[in-house]
Amino acid sequence: MAIRYKTYSNTLDTLVCLLESHEQIEKVTTGDLWDVDLEKNSKYPLAHVNIGNVDITMSQKTFNFQVFIMDISDNDNEQYVLNDTMHIMSDLIALLKHGENTYTYNAQPGEEPRYFVDNDFTCEPFTERFDNTLTGWVCDIRIIIESVLDSCDVPIDDSKVCIK
């Protein structure tokens, strides 16, 4: 059953699930890109999600992710790798905007998954990056979720007065 108000974990897990479900991606990693041992990784194309900052307002949270889609290339197949990795990135954006994977048709009212993304995305190519000449695209993806800032739900001992 889906929950209406999403968390950081729900959001990251959904993004990873979408990437893992893509049949062209061999491996998905998260966290700091420099912590991924790219030299020992033998499964490509690789998708990597770098977690950025979170913007919090009274009614929503906006998670800022950097998504890398990359593959090994040499001078002979660089254009081919850029083409394929761009298609994978476009597929991810399409799934976030319109994908049935992020919707539940049998959800009870108020339990529908709620993920929102911007309409426009800028993807930046990279070539011969890192030690094993990886080529691909990186895109900043902002995922917006509903979130209520409600001090009534904070687990706090109300008997303490904190104004000194």
Buried (B, 14 or more C-beta within 10 A) or exposed (E): EBEBEBEEEBBBEBBBEBBEEBEEBBBBBBEEBEEBEBEEBEEBBBBBBBBEEEEEEEEBBBBBBBBBBBBBBEEEBBEEBBEBBBEBBBBBBEBBBEBEEBEEEEBEEEBEBBBEBBEEBEBEBBBEBBEBBBBBBBBBBBBBBEBEEEEEEEEEEEEEEEEE
